[in-house]
Each structure stands twice: as structure tokens, then as C-alpha cells.
Amino acid sequence: MRKYQNVVRDLMVVERGARWNPRIECILKAAPLVVMFLLLNTRTSHAACSFNPTPDPTVDGSSNSLRHAIQMANVSGQNCTIQLQAGIYTLTIRNTSGQDNTAAEGDLDITDSGHTVTIRGKGAGVGTGVSIVYGNHIDRVFQVLDGANAVFSNLTIEGGVAQDDGTLGALPGTTVAEGGGLLVQDGGHVTLSKVLIRGNQVIGGVGASATSKTGNGASGKAAEGGGLFLSTGAIDLAGSKVSENAATGGVGGNGYNVQCNYHGTIRTCIGHAGIGGAGGAAAGAGLYVASGSAKLLRSTVSDNYAIGANGGAGGGTFGPSTDGYESRPGGNGGAVQGAGLFITAGDLRLTQTTVSENLSNGGGRGPGSTTGHASSGASLGGGIFVGTGNISLANSTFFANTAIGGNGVPGRFGGVGPGGDAAGGGLYLSGGSISLQGVTLASDQVLATSVEFSANPPGRSYGGGIANAGAGLFVNTTLIGNNTQDSGNAGNGNDVSGAITSSYSLIGQTAGATIADDGGNIFNVNPLLDPNGLQSNGGSTQTVALEQGSPADGTGDNAICREATPTGLGGIDQRGLARFRHGDELCDIGAFEFVTLLVQPFQPASLSFGSEPVGHQTPAQTVTVTNNQTSSVTLSTSIGATDPADFIIVGNTCSGSLASNGICTISVVFRPKATGTRSAVLTVSDSPDPTSPYNRTLTGAGR
């Protein structure tokens, strides 16, 4: 702008001289138009929008705080980047007049419609050297609304507590509780890369107990999305973990109790007893998708728990000799759906992802009359609950998820109430179209009978692995085995209950399933899975290994295994290990591809030593070898190819015999003998093994 001000100043100087020259005076009559043109075509250039807030002990809301950086980004009118340091960013400013949506109080609101705020940390996890945004239990941690977009990377979102739905002015406990760690609304797009969402909660408000003479107890409020809640829009997780988050429904209020008195032989009772309020439901303790699109890649959803609340007690009549004169039912227990992940509608895709050890537990019915018993809460989907939508699960593992029906509760004046149903330990499917390719679903369970009080009739227990109540379910190259339900009736489906279309898959127990057999299947066999269960077998997520001799070995759909994603498995298993190798051109059923020797690293299958002065030596890098076979093998190692003398084995325990399930290591250094690119190949051989040898490329540069 300053240069145009200089033009105007110079024109004024010329104008004073034009009084003596009519020709110049005529030209200058056009000067205002020239200046206007320059001003109208001036484009203000924005400075780069970036902030570097400091962690604790920086005061929340001060000029160097994360809160202030987000407020500034919201009014910038452009995309902004916020770079966090290692440390903890603690939120301390509480909402004073209900939910605030300007980031001034409570959670950190991202509101700049059509623009993206990127928040980068130094690492995710716990301890030192990581970046943690800590909600301090005063509110959820982040809320993305008004069509804004956000990118989170290399950080931890922890300690958020939501007791409302994010509506401006909402008071705690007055609405459904949504999004303890992160709430996404209004069509925003949120991406999370290498983010840990841990230890966040949604807590439903408690139902009020009746105070009027005929009043019923109010229902408790529901709790949805302990870690994340997506209202509309899209959310993508890559290399992230959603763990140890909780959704807890609010307890139902008690019905009105009538107090009776005697005046001589006359009994006086005012009003009537009321029914107990229903306990609040809980859903999606890890992630809740109301609509929109959710994608999880190389991520983990584990150890989240959803708890339905107990119903309120039914009212009764109290006073001398009046117990049992009038008694009303208690409230229903709160239902639970999808402890790990819940989707009402929309699109969901899981790839190379593990859903494990999530727990859903239905609420107990409230105590009340001997007749008109309330119901205890059902528990549907320990791992995932699907309402409807297009669901694709590929190269993923479901392991040790649990659904527990709510306990039946004894009546207030005698009698018992039934327990809640439990179904779909791994997956509960209400509707939609569901595709499983290269999935392992094992050791999930549903419990309804064994958790009951001895006098109470249990709810129904079915579908230990998968319960399909109405979806189109299609599985290919998928292993479903070692799942359980506790009804005592195999027809309730230990592995699968309901309809399923299956090809090139293994189902350990088919009782309870209605199967459309499309060929290549293996039914009613022991899948021979690793008894150690979920382990770190390589790759970024944990998996369940096959044992040598498993019927799943080499019996998958080779065409689907080779086909590119998203319609196929892309030639790899969940870990990123090649499904096809020299000497083994048959892919395996499930998320885990069995190899006789696991040589790590395998993705990429190389060691890069960088640049090193000629004659100097780099630190050692290590190759780890695991023998997955049931017998010992004899190993040999060598370095060959172009520049073998530049790479030296300095430690080797992989020479000679390696026992079954044994592990050995090879340590290699780079000492360049000349400048430029240097390369070689490390070879590990075993006998007997049709897939031997195993090669790892070694590269470096001499300078």
C-alpha cells in the first residue's frame, strides 16, 4: 500500500507545476482514475498463519497459550498451523454460563468455516518427549464446528469430560453427552495422524427423582462417543490409537414414594407411587459416528468401556403396616451399543486396524413391584455396533471384545427381574451392507447367563463373534473362531448368529449361523491360533498369529489377496507383510499371513545407513529373525551382491540351530570403502524351508 501512497504524493508535486503548463494540466485530470485503479487492484498479502504456544506452566488463556493460538486462528480467515512443544497443555478455564463455543472457556473450539487448523505435536503417548493436550476434566478437549476443518498429528488428547452435546449455552447434564475427547459437527473434516486419544469420558446426566404426589422418575441422559463423536462430516485416523475412553449413562430417577399415616383406625395416604426413570444408554465409548464418513488405517481401538446406567427405583407406599400396599415398577436399565465403535449410518472403513478388549455392560433394571417388571439393559456389540450404512473391514483383527447384559435386580417387595440380552461380542449388525476381507475375529464373547444373580432369569446370549440381526453380511478370506456365548446352547451361535454369505473363509463353529456357501470355505474346525493371543508380530498394530499347520494356511482367496485396495487386499496382510513369497504362492485366511521365518524389518525390506565418511563406521542396525515353525531350523547368514565388503556383521546369534518359536538377531554396520552409493544384500537361509532364502537390502553412501 505504501508504494501507492508515494504515487499519490508524486502526482501532487507534478500538479503544482502544471499550473504553468496547460498540456500537463490536461493529463493530470486523469490522475484520480489512475490512483483509483491502483487502489482497487491492490491485493493484501497475508502473513503466514502460524503459532508456537508453550506448555505448562503457561497460564491457560494467556498470550502464549494454546487457547489463545486457537482463538487467533479462528479469526485469521486462512489456514493456520499450531506447533506444540513437548509437554502438557492443561485447560483450566471452566464454562461459566453453559457451553461456550468461542474457545474462551471450557473446551478448545475450532470454528473458522472453510479453513483448516493444523495442530502438530512432538509425539503421541505418555511420559516425556510427547505433546499432551489435557482437558483436566473441565469439559471435552476439542470441538470442531461451523464447518471448520482440523488436522491433528503427533500428540495426545487426554482427560476430557463431556456432559452436554456441545450446543451453545447447554448446561452439564441437560442434554445427551457427546464427544469426550473430540466433538466434530456441522460437516467438518478432521484428520488424525499418529494421535493417541486416551482417558476421555462422556457422562450422562442423572434423572431427577419425582417430588410430586403422582410423579415418575425422570430418565437418565445418554452418553455417546467417549473418545470421539462425529455428528456430520468426515474423520480419518491413520497410525492412531483410541484407548481407555468411557461412556457412562446417567442413572434413572426414583419414582414418588407415598407416605401413609394412621389416625386411630383410619389410614390416610396422599397421592400415588411413581415409576422409576429409565437408566441412560451408552454407545461408542471409543468412537461414535452419527452420520458421515469414518476411515481408520493402521490404527487401534482398544480397552474402551461403555456402561448403561441402572434404572431408578419404583415408588411404594410407606407407613405403619402398609409396606407392599402400593408398589410401582422400577425403570429399565440403560442399553449399551458398541463399546469400541458405534455407527448409526454412513460409511465406515477399517484397514490394517485392531479392535480389541473393549467392554460393553448393560444397566440393571431399577427395583420395584413384583408385577410389571422393568427390563435390564441389553448389550449389543462389544467391538462394533452397526445401525446401517456401508461398512468395509479389511486386513483387520477383532479380539477379546466383550458384551455383558445388564443384571436382573430383585423386586423391591419380592420377586425378581430378568437380565438383559447380550449379543455380538465382536460385531453386532442391525442393518446395512457389511464386507469383511482378510479379517481375523477371535476370542470375543457375550455374557448374559453367568453374570446373573442366582434367582434371576437371564437374558438371551447369542452371537459370541458376530450377531447379525438384519444386515447383508459378506465375508471373504476371513477367520471367525474361538468366540463364545454363555447360553449353554450351541444353536445360539458361538461364532456367528444369523445370516452370512461366505467364501474362502474359516468359521470354527457354524451352529447358529445361516450360511450361503459361495465356495472355498472351511467349517467346524480348530483354526489353530497362537495361544498367546494378541501380540506384536510386526507392523504398527497387534495381530493374532496362525500356528504352523493351521487349516487357514494357504486356503484364502488368491484373487482377492492380489487385487488392489479398496476392492482387494493389495497383496499384503495386516502387518504389511507380503501375502505371496518365493516358494509360497497361496495366501492365508485371516489378517495374518503365516511365514516359517519372520525376518524384520519387512516393511520396507531394507536397512538404510545414510551417509558416512569413507573409512568410518556407522552405529549398528539389527535384523530380528523369529522361527514360527513347530520344529527347530538350521540357519546360515551371508552378505553378498555389489559391495559386500562395505557392510560388516558385528553380532550374530542366527548361526546354527534356532528352536521352535526362538528369536535371534543379526547386527550390521556400514563402513564405506569408497564414495558414492554403496549396496549389498543380507541373506538368511534355513533348512528345510521352501520359502528360503530371505533377503534384506543394505544401502548407504560414502563421502
C-alpha positions in Angstrom: 0.0 0.0 0.0 2.9 2.4 0.8 4.1 2.4 -2.8 0.7 3.7 -4.0 0.7 6.4 -1.4 4.1 7.5 -2.8 2.5 7.7 -6.3 -0.2 10.0 -5.0 2.4 12.2 -3.3 4.4 12.5 -6.5 1.3 13.3 -8.6 0.5 16.2 -6.2 4.0 17.6 -6.8 3.5 17.5 -10.5 0.1 19.1 -10.2 1.6 22.2 -8.6 4.0 22.5 -11.5 1.1 22.1 -14.0 -0.3 25.5 -13.3 2.3 26.9 -15.7 1.8 24.1 -18.4 -1.8 23.5 -19.8 -0.8 20.2 -21.5 0.3 18.7 -18.2 -2.8 20.0 -16.6 -5.0 18.1 -19.1 -3.1 14.9 -18.5 -3.4 15.2 -14.7 -7.2 15.4 -15.0 -7.0 11.6 -15.4 -4.8 11.1 -12.4 -7.6 10.3 -9.9 -8.7 7.4 -12.2 -5.2 6.1 -12.3 -4.9 6.1 -8.5 -8.4 4.5 -8.1 -7.4 1.7 -10.5 -4.2 1.1 -8.5 -6.1 1.0 -5.2 -8.9 -1.3 -6.4 -6.3 -3.8 -7.8 -4.3 -3.8 -4.6 -4.2 -7.3 -3.1 -3.2 -7.6 0.5 -0.8 -10.4 1.1 -1.5 -12.4 4.3 1.4 -13.2 6.6 1.9 -16.9 7.3 -0.6 -18.0 10.0 1.5 -20.0 12.5 1.7 -20.1 16.3 4.1 -21.7 18.7 2.3 -21.9 22.1 4.2 -23.0 25.2 3.1 -25.8 27.6 2.6 -25.8 31.3 3.3 -23.7 33.4 2.0 -21.3 30.8 -1.4 -20.0 32.0 -4.4 -21.2 30.1 -5.7 -18.2 28.0 -2.5 -16.1 28.2 -0.9 -14.8 25.0 1.5 -17.8 24.8 -1.2 -20.5 25.5 -2.7 -23.0 23.1 -6.2 -21.5 23.8 -5.0 -18.1 22.6 -3.4 -19.6 19.5 -6.7 -21.3 18.5 -8.7 -18.1 19.1 -6.3 -16.2 16.8 -6.5 -18.9 14.2 -10.3 -18.8 14.3 -10.4 -15.1 13.3 -7.5 -15.3 10.8 -9.6 -16.1 7.7 -6.9 -18.5 6.5 -5.4 -21.9 7.1 -3.2 -21.9 10.2 -0.6 -24.2 11.8 0.0 -24.5 15.5 3.2 -26.2 16.5 3.2 -27.7 20.0 6.3 -28.3 22.1 6.9 -31.4 24.2 5.0 -31.0 27.4 1.4 -30.8 28.8 -1.1 -28.2 27.7 -3.7 -28.1 30.6 -7.1 -26.5 30.2 -8.2 -24.6 33.4 -10.8 -22.1 32.3 -14.2 -23.5 33.1 -17.5 -22.7 31.4 -19.3 -20.0 33.4 -22.7 -19.8 31.6 -23.2 -23.1 30.0 -21.2 -24.4 27.0 -19.0 -21.8 25.3 -18.3 -22.1 21.6 -15.7 -19.4 21.1 -12.7 -21.2 22.7 -12.8 -18.5 25.5 -13.9 -21.1 28.1 -14.1 -24.8 28.5 -13.0 -26.8 25.5 -10.9 -25.6 22.6 -13.3 -24.7 19.8 -12.2 -24.6 16.2 -14.7 -22.5 14.2 -13.2 -20.9 11.1 -15.5 -22.2 8.4 -13.9 -23.5 5.2 -10.3 -23.2 6.7 -8.1 -25.8 8.3 -6.3 -25.5 11.6 -3.4 -27.9 11.9 -2.1 -28.8 15.3 1.2 -30.6 15.4 2.9 -32.1 18.4 6.3 -33.6 19.1 4.9 -37.1 19.6 2.0 -39.1 21.0 1.9 -41.2 24.1 2.6 -40.7 27.8 5.7 -39.6 29.6 8.4 -37.2 28.5 9.1 -36.0 24.9 5.5 -36.0 23.9 2.8 -33.3 23.5 -0.3 -33.8 25.6 -3.4 -31.6 25.4 -5.1 -32.3 28.8 -8.8 -31.5 29.3 -8.4 -31.5 33.1 -11.9 -33.0 33.4 -13.5 -29.5 33.0 -15.0 -30.1 29.5 -14.3 -32.1 26.4 -10.9 -31.2 24.9 -11.7 -30.1 21.3 -14.8 -29.2 19.4 -14.7 -28.6 15.7 -17.9 -26.8 14.4 -19.3 -24.3 11.9 -17.9 -26.3 9.0 -14.2 -25.8 10.1 -11.6 -28.4 9.3 -8.8 -29.7 11.6 -5.7 -31.8 11.3 -4.1 -33.3 14.5 -0.7 -35.1 14.4 1.8 -36.4 16.8 0.0 -35.6 20.0 -2.2 -37.0 22.8 -5.7 -35.9 23.6 -6.5 -36.8 27.2 -8.6 -36.0 30.2 -11.7 -34.6 28.5 -15.1 -35.0 30.1 -18.3 -34.1 28.2 -21.6 -33.7 29.9 -23.5 -31.9 27.1 -23.9 -32.1 23.3 -21.8 -29.0 22.5 -24.8 -26.7 22.0 -24.1 -23.1 22.9 -25.2 -22.4 26.4 -26.0 -26.1 27.3 -25.6 -26.9 31.0 -24.0 -30.1 32.2 -26.4 -33.0 32.4 -29.3 -31.3 30.5 -28.6 -32.9 27.1 -27.1 -36.1 25.7 -23.3 -36.1 26.4 -21.3 -36.3 23.2 -17.6 -36.4 22.4 -15.3 -36.6 25.5 -12.1 -36.1 23.6 -13.2 -34.6 20.3 -16.6 -33.5 19.0 -17.0 -32.9 15.3 -20.1 -31.1 14.0 -21.5 -29.2 11.0 -19.8 -31.1 8.2 -16.2 -30.5 9.2 -13.3 -32.8 8.0 -10.9 -33.9 10.7 -7.7 -35.9 10.2 -5.7 -37.5 13.0 -2.3 -38.9 12.3 -0.2 -40.6 15.0 -2.6 -39.4 17.7 -3.4 -41.1 21.0 -7.0 -40.4 22.3 -6.9 -41.7 25.8 -8.7 -41.4 29.1 -11.6 -39.3 28.0 -15.2 -39.6 29.2 -18.8 -38.8 28.3 -21.1 -38.9 31.3 -24.9 -38.8 31.0 -26.9 -36.6 33.4 -28.7 -38.3 36.3 -32.5 -38.4 36.0 -34.4 -36.4 38.6 -36.4 -38.3 41.3 -40.1 -37.5 41.5 -41.3 -34.9 44.0 -44.9 -34.6 43.1 -47.6 -36.8 44.6 -48.0 -38.9 41.4 -44.7 -38.3 39.8 -42.5 -40.7 37.9 -38.7 -40.6 38.0 -37.0 -38.9 35.0 -34.8 -40.9 32.6 -31.1 -40.6 32.8 -29.3 -39.0 29.9 -27.4 -41.0 27.3 -23.6 -40.9 26.8 -22.1 -41.2 23.3 -18.6 -41.0 22.0 -16.1 -41.2 24.9 -13.1 -40.6 22.7 -14.6 -39.1 19.5 -18.1 -38.1 18.3 -18.8 -37.4 14.6 -22.1 -35.7 14.0 -21.7 -34.9 10.3 -18.7 -34.6 8.1 -15.7 -36.9 7.9 -13.0 -38.2 10.2 -9.8 -40.0 9.2 -7.5 -41.8 11.6 -4.0 -43.1 10.5 -1.5 -44.7 12.8 -3.6 -43.6 15.8 -4.9 -45.2 18.9 -8.3 -44.7 20.7 -7.9 -46.3 24.1 -9.2 -46.3 27.7 -12.1 -44.0 27.0 -15.5 -44.4 28.6 -19.2 -43.7 28.0 -21.4 -43.9 31.1 -25.2 -43.3 31.0 -27.0 -41.3 33.7 -28.9 -43.2 36.4 -32.7 -43.0 36.2 -34.6 -41.0 38.9 -36.7 -42.7 41.6 -40.5 -42.8 41.4 -42.5 -40.9 44.1 -42.9 -42.7 47.4 -46.3 -42.3 49.2 -46.2 -41.7 53.0 -49.3 -43.1 54.8 -50.4 -42.3 58.4 -53.0 -43.7 60.7 -55.4 -41.6 62.8 -56.9 -44.2 65.0 -58.2 -46.8 62.6 -58.2 -44.5 59.6 -55.3 -44.7 57.2 -54.5 -41.6 55.2 -52.3 -41.9 52.1 -51.7 -38.8 49.9 -51.1 -39.4 46.2 -49.8 -42.5 44.4 -46.4 -44.0 43.9 -44.5 -43.3 40.7 -42.5 -45.4 38.2 -38.7 -45.3 38.3 -37.0 -43.5 35.4 -35.0 -45.4 32.8 -31.3 -45.6 33.0 -29.3 -43.7 30.4 -27.9 -45.6 27.4 -24.2 -45.6 26.4 -22.7 -46.1 23.0 -19.4 -45.7 21.2 -17.1 -45.4 24.1 -14.2 -45.2 21.6 -15.8 -43.6 18.6 -19.4 -42.7 17.7 -20.4 -41.9 14.1 -23.9 -40.4 13.8 -23.5 -39.9 10.0 -20.8 -39.0 7.5 -17.7 -41.0 6.8 -15.0 -42.5 9.1 -11.8 -44.2 8.0 -9.3 -46.0 10.2 -5.9 -47.0 8.8 -3.2 -48.9 10.8 -5.0 -47.8 14.0 -6.1 -49.4 17.2 -9.4 -49.1 19.2 -8.9 -50.9 22.5 -9.8 -51.0 26.2 -12.8 -48.7 25.9 -15.8 -49.3 28.0 -19.5 -48.4 27.7 -21.7 -48.7 30.8 -25.5 -48.4 30.7 -27.0 -46.9 33.8 -29.3 -48.6 36.3 -33.0 -47.7 36.2 -34.5 -45.7 39.1 -36.4 -47.4 41.8 -40.2 -47.6 41.6 -42.1 -45.8 44.3 -44.0 -47.5 47.0 -46.3 -46.8 50.0 -44.7 -46.4 53.4 -46.1 -46.1 56.9 -47.4 -48.4 59.6 -48.4 -51.8 58.3 -48.5 -50.5 54.7 -45.4 -52.0 53.1 -46.4 -53.6 49.8 -49.8 -51.8 49.7 -48.7 -50.0 46.6 -45.6 -50.6 44.6 -44.6 -49.4 41.1 -42.1 -50.8 38.7 -38.5 -49.6 38.6 -37.0 -48.1 35.4 -35.5 -50.0 32.6 -31.7 -50.4 32.6 -29.8 -48.4 30.1 -28.9 -50.3 26.8 -25.3 -50.3 25.5 -24.2 -50.5 21.9 -20.7 -50.6 20.5 -18.1 -50.2 23.2 -15.3 -49.8 20.7 -17.2 -48.1 17.9 -20.8 -47.2 17.1 -22.2 -46.1 13.7 -25.8 -45.1 13.2 -25.5 -44.5 9.4 -22.9 -43.5 6.9 -19.6 -45.0 5.6 -17.0 -46.8 7.7 -13.8 -48.4 6.5 -11.2 -50.1 8.7 -7.9 -51.2 7.2 -5.0 -52.8 9.0 -6.7 -51.9 12.2 -7.2 -53.8 15.5 -10.3 -53.6 17.7 -9.6 -55.4 21.0 -10.6 -55.8 24.6 -13.5 -53.3 24.6 -16.3 -53.9 27.1 -20.0 -53.1 26.9 -22.2 -53.7 30.0 -25.9 -53.1 30.1 -27.5 -51.3 33.0 -29.6 -53.1 35.7 -33.3 -52.5 36.0 -34.5 -50.4 38.9 -36.0 -52.3 41.9 -39.8 -52.1 42.0 -43.0 -54.0 42.2 -43.5 -57.8 41.9 -45.5 -57.3 38.7 -44.8 -55.3 35.6 -41.0 -55.8 35.9 -38.8 -53.5 34.1 -36.1 -54.8 31.8 -32.4 -54.8 32.3 -30.3 -53.2 29.6 -29.2 -55.1 26.5 -25.5 -55.1 25.5 -25.1 -55.3 21.7 -21.6 -55.1 20.1 -18.6 -55.3 22.4 -16.4 -54.3 19.5 -18.6 -52.5 17.0 -22.3 -51.8 16.6 -23.6 -51.1 13.1 -27.1 -49.5 12.7 -26.9 -49.2 8.9 -24.5 -47.9 6.3 -21.7 -49.2 4.0 -19.1 -50.9 6.2 -15.8 -52.3 4.9 -13.4 -54.1 7.2 -10.1 -55.3 5.6 -6.9 -56.8 6.9 -8.1 -56.2 10.5 -8.3 -58.0 13.8 -11.1 -58.2 16.4 -10.0 -59.9 19.6 -11.3 -60.3 23.1 -14.2 -57.8 23.0 -17.0 -58.5 25.5 -20.7 -57.7 25.7 -22.4 -58.2 29.1 -26.2 -58.0 29.6 -27.5 -55.9 32.5 -28.1 -57.8 35.7 -31.7 -58.6 36.7 -32.4 -56.9 40.1 -34.6 -58.4 42.8 -38.0 -56.7 43.2 -38.4 -54.1 46.0 -41.0 -56.2 47.7 -40.0 -59.6 46.5 -39.8 -61.2 43.0 -37.0 -60.9 40.5 -36.5 -59.2 37.2 -34.9 -60.6 34.0 -31.4 -59.8 33.0 -30.5 -58.0 29.7 -29.6 -59.7 26.5 -26.0 -59.9 25.3 -25.1 -60.3 21.6 -22.3 -59.7 19.1 -19.1 -59.8 21.2 -17.1 -58.7 18.2 -19.7 -57.3 15.9 -23.5 -56.5 16.2 -25.1 -55.8 12.9 -28.6 -54.3 12.8 -28.7 -53.4 9.1 -26.7 -52.1 6.1 -24.1 -53.8 3.9 -21.1 -55.3 5.6 -18.0 -56.6 3.9 -15.1 -58.5 5.7 -12.0 -59.3 3.8 -8.8 -60.7 5.4 -10.3 -60.3 8.9 -9.5 -62.3 12.0 -12.3 -62.3 14.6 -11.4 -64.4 17.6 -11.9 -64.8 21.4 -14.8 -62.4 21.6 -17.6 -63.2 24.0 -21.1 -62.4 25.2 -22.3 -63.0 28.7 -25.9 -63.0 29.9 -26.3 -66.2 32.0 -23.1 -66.5 34.0 -23.3 -62.9 35.4 -26.8 -63.2 36.8 -27.8 -63.4 40.5 -28.8 -67.0 41.2 -32.5 -66.2 41.5 -32.9 -64.1 38.4 -33.8 -65.3 34.9 -31.0 -64.4 32.5 -31.4 -62.5 29.2 -30.6 -64.1 25.9 -26.9 -64.7 25.0 -26.1 -65.2 21.3 -23.5 -64.4 18.6 -20.3 -64.6 20.5 -18.3 -63.4 17.5 -20.9 -61.8 15.2 -24.7 -61.3 15.7 -26.4 -60.3 12.5 -30.0 -59.1 13.0 -30.7 -57.9 9.5 -27.6 -56.7 7.6 -26.2 -58.0 4.3 -23.0 -59.7 5.6 -20.4 -60.9 3.2 -17.1 -62.4 4.3 -14.1 -63.5 2.2 -10.7 -64.8 3.3 -11.9 -64.2 6.9 -11.3 -66.3 10.0 -14.0 -66.4 12.7 -13.1 -68.8 15.5 -12.8 -69.4 19.3 -15.6 -67.0 20.1 -18.1 -67.9 22.9 -21.6 -67.2 24.3 -22.7 -68.5 27.7 -26.3 -69.6 27.0 -25.2 -73.3 27.1 -27.0 -73.8 23.7 -24.7 -74.1 20.7 -27.6 -73.1 18.5 -27.2 -69.5 19.8 -24.0 -69.2 17.8 -20.6 -69.2 19.4 -19.0 -67.7 16.3 -21.9 -66.4 14.2 -25.7 -65.9 14.8 -27.8 -65.0 11.8 -27.3 -64.9 8.1 -23.9 -64.8 6.4 -22.6 -65.2 2.9 -19.1 -66.8 3.0 -16.3 -67.6 0.5 -12.8 -68.8 1.2 -13.3 -68.3 4.9 -13.0 -70.3 8.1 -15.8 -70.5 10.6 -14.9 -72.5 13.7 -18.4 -73.3 14.7 -21.3 -72.9 12.3 -24.2 -73.7 14.7 -26.5 -70.7 14.9 -25.4 -69.3 11.5 -27.5 -69.4 8.3 -24.8 -69.7 5.7 -24.8 -69.0 2.0 -21.8 -71.0 0.9 -20.1 -69.4 -2.1 -17.2 -72.0 -2.1 -13.7 -72.4 -0.8 -14.9 -72.4 2.9 -13.6 -74.4 5.9 -16.2 -75.1 8.6 -16.3 -76.6 12.1 -12.5 -77.0 12.6 -10.0 -75.7 15.1 -8.3 -72.7 13.5 -5.0 -73.3 15.4 -4.4 -69.7 16.6 -1.4 -68.7 18.7 -2.4 -69.5 22.3 -0.7 -66.2 23.4 -3.4 -64.3 21.6 -2.9 -60.7 20.6 0.8 -60.0 20.2 3.2 -57.5 18.5 4.0 -59.7 15.5 5.4 -56.9 13.4 3.7 -53.9 11.8 2.1 -51.0 13.6 -0.9 -52.9 15.1 -1.1 -56.1 17.1 -2.3 -59.3 15.5 -3.1 -63.0 16.3 -0.7 -65.4 14.7 -1.5 -68.7 13.0 0.3 -71.7 14.3 2.1 -74.0 11.8 -0.4 -76.5 10.4 -3.4 -74.2 10.8 -6.1 -75.0 8.2 -6.2 -71.3 7.4 -2.7 -71.5 5.9 -2.7 -71.3 2.1 -6.5 -71.5 1.8 -7.5 -67.9 1.2 -8.8 -66.3 -2.0 -5.7 -65.7 -4.0 -7.5 -63.3 -6.4 -8.8 -61.1 -3.6 -5.4 -61.2 -1.9 -3.7 -59.9 -5.0 -6.3 -57.4 -6.0 -5.5 -53.8 -5.3 -7.3 -51.9 -2.5 -10.0 -51.0 -1.8 -11.7 -53.9 -3.6 -8.9 -56.4 -2.6 -6.2 -56.8 0.0 -3.4 -55.3 -2.1 -1.0 -58.3 -1.7 -0.3 -57.7 2.0 -1.6 -58.8 5.4 -2.5 -56.5 8.3 1.2 -56.1 9.2 2.1 -55.1 5.7 3.9 -58.5 5.1 3.6 -59.8 1.5 0.9 -62.4 1.1 2.9 -64.1 -1.7 6.6 -65.1 -1.5 9.1 -67.2 -3.3 8.0 -70.8 -2.6 4.6 -69.8 -1.2 2.1 -68.5 -3.8 -1.0 -69.2 -1.7 -2.5 -66.6 0.7 -3.8 -67.4 4.1 -7.3 -66.9 5.6 -7.5 -64.0 8.1 -5.5 -60.9 8.8 -2.2 -62.8 9.5 0.0 -64.4 6.8 2.0 -67.3 8.2 5.7 -67.4 7.4 8.1 -70.0 8.6 10.7 -67.4 9.3 9.7 -63.8 10.2 12.7 -61.6 9.3 12.2 -58.0 10.5 12.2 -55.3 9.3 10.0 -56.4 6.4 8.3 -53.1 5.5 10.5 -51.9 4.0 12.6 -54.9 3.5 15.8 -53.0 3.7 18.3 -51.2 6.1 19.4 -47.7 5.1 22.6 -46.4 6.8 22.6 -42.9 5.3 25.8 -41.1 4.5 29.2 -41.9 6.2 32.8 -40.7 5.6 35.0 -43.3 3.8 36.7 -45.5 6.4 34.3 -44.5 9.2 31.7 -46.8 10.7 28.0 -46.2 11.4 26.2 -47.4 14.5 24.8 -51.0 14.1 21.4 -51.8 12.8 19.7 -55.0 13.8 17.7 -57.7 11.9 15.5 -59.9 14.0 14.6 -63.5 13.0 11.7 -65.5 14.6 11.2 -69.2 13.9 7.4 -69.7 13.7 7.7 -73.4 13.0 6.9 -76.2 15.4 10.5 -77.6 15.0 13.9 -76.2 15.1 15.7 -75.0 12.0 19.3 -74.6 10.9 20.2 -71.0 9.9 23.0 -69.5 7.9 23.7 -65.8 7.1 25.8 -64.0 4.5 26.3 -60.6 2.8 26.7 -60.5 -1.0 25.8 -58.6 -4.2 27.5 -55.3 -5.3 29.5 -54.0 -2.3 29.6 -56.8 0.3 32.9 -55.6 1.9 31.3 -52.2 2.9 28.7 -53.9 5.2 30.0 -55.9 8.2 28.2 -58.3 10.5 29.3 -57.3 14.0 26.9 -59.5 16.0 25.2 -62.7 15.0 23.1 -65.2 17.1 21.5 -66.6 13.9 24.2 -69.1 13.2 23.3 -72.7 13.7 20.1 -74.1 15.2 17.1 -72.0 16.1 14.5 -73.6 18.3 10.7 -73.5 17.6 9.4 -70.0 18.4 13.0 -68.9 19.0 14.3 -65.5 18.2 17.8 -64.5 17.1 19.4 -61.2 15.9 22.0 -60.1 13.3 23.7 -56.7 13.8 25.2 -54.9 10.7 27.3 -51.8 10.4 28.3 -49.7 7.3 31.9 -48.8 6.7 32.2 -47.4 3.1 35.4 -48.1 1.2 34.6 -45.6 -1.5 32.5 -42.5 -2.2 29.0 -42.7 -3.7 26.1 -45.1 -3.4 27.0 -48.5 -1.9 24.7 -51.5 -1.6 24.7 -55.2 -0.7 22.2 -57.9 0.3 22.0 -59.7 3.6 20.7 -63.3 3.1 19.2 -65.5 5.8 18.7 -69.1 4.9 17.1 -72.0 6.8 16.7 -75.7 6.1 14.3 -77.1 5.3 12.1 -74.2 4.1 10.6 -73.8 0.6 10.4 -70.0 1.0 14.1 -69.7 1.9 16.3 -67.6 1.4 15.2 -64.3 2.9 16.9 -61.2 1.6 17.2 -57.7 3.1 18.8 -54.9 1.0 21.6 -52.9 2.6 22.2 -49.3 1.4 24.5 -46.4 2.3 26.6 -43.6 0.8 30.3 -43.0 1.2 31.6 -39.4 1.3 
